[in-house]
Amino acid sequence: MFREQFVTEDLENLSEEIVFEQLSIIIEEGKYEFSKSPISVQDIAAIALNNMPPKYICSFIEKQYPRQNLLDEVNDLKKYARRQLIKAIKKVNENPHE
């Protein structure tokens, strides 16, 4: 509601993108059984994201040419996101929303 009042198209939470990237990889691997329904996938993503630290960037240059320390943080976030997603999958499997 209030966000529309500001110019925010360059503002991005990398943690959100990373969670969905890792969720796609987990689904592709097929190692974990869980419902792929939109509700279950959203529940899994929401649970994982609630446990992720936010990592916002807002510069086009930073997105295209990230510094090494940002690349290191992103790699750490990918590992952390995967762990959070696996926990979230177990939680949703134990307590399905559907």
Backbone bond lengths (Angstrom), bond angles and torsions (degrees), N, CA, C in turn:
res aa  C-N    CA-C-N  psi(-1)  N-CA   C-N-CA  omega(-1)  CA-C   N-CA-C  phi
1 M - - - 1.440 - - 1.526 111.24 -
2 F 1.319 117.39 -54.42 1.451 120.00 -178.86 1.522 112.36 -83.64
3 R 1.323 115.97 -25.07 1.466 119.89 -178.44 1.522 111.56 -59.47
4 E 1.325 117.07 -34.05 1.460 121.11 -179.01 1.528 113.05 -62.18
5 Q 1.317 117.09 -15.95 1.460 121.25 -179.89 1.532 112.14 -76.56
6 F 1.323 116.12 -12.07 1.456 120.61 -173.62 1.527 111.21 -122.27
7 V 1.313 115.50 159.70 1.451 121.35 174.95 1.524 106.65 -83.59
8 T 1.347 116.04 111.67 1.465 119.52 -174.67 1.524 113.91 -132.71
9 E 1.323 117.78 10.84 1.466 118.27 -174.25 1.524 113.48 -63.58
10 D 1.335 118.49 -22.61 1.466 120.65 178.11 1.527 112.81 -90.81
11 L 1.314 117.45 -9.19 1.460 121.92 -179.56 1.524 109.04 -81.05
12 E 1.334 116.24 122.88 1.459 120.51 -175.76 1.523 110.13 -140.08
13 N 1.326 115.98 135.67 1.449 121.68 174.04 1.528 107.53 -91.41
14 L 1.313 117.18 105.62 1.458 121.22 -178.27 1.522 111.85 -61.34
15 S 1.320 117.25 -32.01 1.465 120.17 179.69 1.521 111.07 -59.45
16 E 1.318 117.04 -38.58 1.462 120.56 179.11 1.529 110.85 -64.68
17 E 1.304 116.50 -46.73 1.468 120.35 179.17 1.528 110.83 -62.75
18 I 1.316 116.23 -41.02 1.464 121.04 -179.94 1.519 111.12 -64.17
19 V 1.326 118.20 -42.08 1.468 120.96 179.01 1.526 110.25 -59.78
20 F 1.310 117.59 -45.58 1.465 119.68 -179.83 1.528 111.78 -69.70
21 E 1.319 117.37 -34.17 1.463 120.37 175.11 1.535 109.91 -62.36
22 Q 1.320 116.39 -49.00 1.463 120.56 -178.72 1.524 111.54 -67.16
23 L 1.312 117.75 -35.31 1.463 120.96 176.57 1.526 109.90 -63.34
24 S 1.312 117.51 -41.22 1.467 121.27 177.02 1.522 110.98 -61.74
25 I 1.317 116.45 -41.81 1.463 120.69 178.70 1.527 110.42 -64.30
26 I 1.320 116.72 -43.98 1.469 120.86 179.36 1.521 110.57 -61.08
27 I 1.311 117.21 -43.49 1.470 120.68 178.94 1.530 109.50 -63.24
28 E 1.324 116.59 -44.25 1.465 121.48 -178.83 1.537 111.25 -62.82
29 E 1.319 116.96 -38.93 1.466 121.09 179.78 1.527 112.33 -65.55
30 G 1.327 116.21 -34.28 1.455 121.03 178.82 1.516 115.24 70.64
31 K 1.324 118.29 20.00 1.468 121.93 -178.73 1.528 112.80 -78.34
32 Y 1.310 117.35 -23.85 1.457 121.16 -174.16 1.521 109.43 -117.74
33 E 1.315 115.40 131.78 1.462 121.09 177.87 1.526 109.14 -88.78
34 F 1.314 115.83 124.85 1.460 121.30 173.64 1.518 108.53 -165.63
35 S 1.315 114.82 158.48 1.453 120.19 179.04 1.526 109.78 -66.08
36 K 1.307 116.39 134.02 1.471 121.59 178.03 1.530 111.01 -97.90
37 S 1.344 115.57 15.92 1.471 118.70 178.33 1.527 109.15 -63.36
38 P 1.326 117.28 153.71 1.472 119.58 179.42 1.526 113.13 -54.78
39 I 1.335 117.36 -38.69 1.468 119.89 -179.26 1.527 110.32 -65.32
40 S 1.335 117.72 -46.76 1.464 120.60 -179.53 1.520 111.78 -64.43
41 V 1.310 116.51 -43.44 1.471 120.11 -179.96 1.525 110.08 -63.24
42 Q 1.317 117.94 -41.63 1.466 120.70 178.17 1.523 110.76 -66.01
43 D 1.332 117.46 -39.89 1.466 120.26 177.48 1.527 110.36 -61.82
44 I 1.318 116.85 -45.41 1.466 121.51 179.69 1.529 110.10 -60.94
45 A 1.315 116.72 -48.02 1.461 120.84 179.95 1.528 111.36 -62.42
46 A 1.329 117.09 -43.04 1.467 120.67 -178.77 1.523 111.08 -63.74
47 I 1.330 116.82 -43.55 1.463 119.92 179.69 1.529 109.90 -63.02
48 A 1.319 116.89 -46.05 1.468 120.27 179.37 1.525 110.96 -62.78
49 L 1.331 116.96 -45.45 1.464 120.26 -178.42 1.522 112.13 -64.04
50 N 1.319 117.60 -33.72 1.463 120.09 178.08 1.521 112.14 -66.63
51 N 1.324 116.98 -17.54 1.459 121.11 178.50 1.523 113.27 -104.55
52 M 1.318 116.67 1.45 1.463 121.62 -179.70 1.527 110.39 -94.49
53 P 1.328 116.93 142.74 1.465 117.95 171.41 1.525 108.74 -74.39
54 P 1.307 117.97 139.81 1.460 118.75 177.08 1.525 110.02 -70.55
55 K 1.310 115.36 145.89 1.468 120.52 176.02 1.523 107.09 -139.61
56 Y 1.323 115.06 92.72 1.456 120.94 -176.60 1.517 111.33 -92.16
57 I 1.319 114.18 140.55 1.460 121.09 168.78 1.523 106.98 -129.59
58 C 1.320 115.59 154.16 1.466 117.53 -177.34 1.519 113.17 -140.08
59 S 1.290 116.54 8.87 1.447 119.55 -177.71 1.521 110.72 -110.52
60 F 1.309 116.18 130.95 1.462 121.01 176.25 1.525 110.03 -58.54
61 I 1.312 116.80 -41.21 1.465 121.21 -179.88 1.519 110.40 -63.58
62 E 1.326 117.02 -42.41 1.462 120.42 179.26 1.527 111.31 -63.47
63 K 1.327 116.79 -34.77 1.461 120.69 178.10 1.528 111.41 -70.49
64 Q 1.322 116.88 -39.19 1.462 121.06 -176.76 1.532 113.02 -83.01
65 Y 1.312 116.52 -34.11 1.464 121.80 -176.73 1.528 109.67 -133.94
66 P 1.339 116.38 70.41 1.473 118.87 -176.34 1.526 112.13 -67.74
67 R 1.321 115.46 146.82 1.462 121.12 175.65 1.524 109.23 -71.24
68 Q 1.309 117.05 161.73 1.464 121.58 -177.72 1.523 111.63 -60.51
69 N 1.335 117.25 -39.60 1.464 118.33 -179.12 1.525 111.38 -65.35
70 L 1.331 118.24 -32.51 1.461 120.71 175.48 1.524 110.18 -68.98
71 L 1.319 117.56 -40.97 1.466 120.99 177.31 1.524 110.92 -61.01
72 D 1.328 116.62 -40.09 1.460 120.80 177.74 1.525 110.70 -64.69
73 E 1.324 116.67 -43.37 1.466 120.71 177.68 1.530 111.22 -61.68
74 V 1.316 116.42 -41.87 1.464 121.16 179.62 1.524 110.11 -62.47
75 N 1.308 117.77 -43.47 1.471 120.64 178.35 1.526 110.90 -61.97
76 D 1.330 117.13 -41.92 1.464 120.55 176.79 1.526 110.94 -64.54
77 L 1.331 116.57 -40.95 1.462 120.59 178.88 1.523 111.66 -64.29
78 K 1.313 117.86 -35.27 1.468 120.80 177.99 1.521 110.76 -62.52
79 K 1.319 116.31 -44.79 1.471 120.42 178.31 1.530 110.47 -63.83
80 Y 1.319 116.17 -44.11 1.462 120.65 -179.53 1.535 110.55 -65.69
81 A 1.323 116.71 -41.27 1.467 121.06 179.78 1.517 110.51 -61.71
82 R 1.305 117.09 -42.18 1.469 120.75 179.30 1.534 110.60 -60.50
83 R 1.337 116.35 -44.90 1.471 119.38 178.09 1.526 111.24 -62.15
84 Q 1.334 116.19 -41.71 1.465 119.69 -179.70 1.528 111.15 -67.13
85 L 1.313 117.07 -36.94 1.467 120.91 178.97 1.530 110.87 -66.75
86 I 1.310 117.73 -40.80 1.464 120.59 178.86 1.522 110.03 -63.43
87 K 1.328 116.89 -42.25 1.472 120.63 175.53 1.529 110.40 -61.53
88 A 1.329 116.17 -42.74 1.467 120.78 -178.46 1.522 110.94 -65.86
89 I 1.316 117.54 -38.60 1.470 121.37 177.95 1.520 109.63 -60.82
90 K 1.322 116.94 -45.75 1.466 120.77 178.75 1.527 110.65 -61.15
91 K 1.314 115.92 -42.68 1.465 120.88 -179.19 1.537 111.23 -63.75
92 V 1.318 116.58 -44.87 1.463 120.52 -179.89 1.531 110.52 -68.51
93 N 1.322 117.05 -37.14 1.471 119.68 176.46 1.522 111.38 -62.76
94 E 1.327 117.32 -37.06 1.455 121.57 179.94 1.532 112.05 -75.60
95 N 1.315 117.00 -29.21 1.473 123.01 -176.81 1.517 110.42 -135.53
96 P 1.341 117.79 68.73 1.476 118.79 -177.28 1.528 111.71 -63.65
97 H 1.298 114.70 143.38 1.463 123.14 -179.32 1.534 111.52 -80.60
98 E 1.319 115.32 -23.41 1.460 121.45 -173.64 1.506 111.69 -76.66
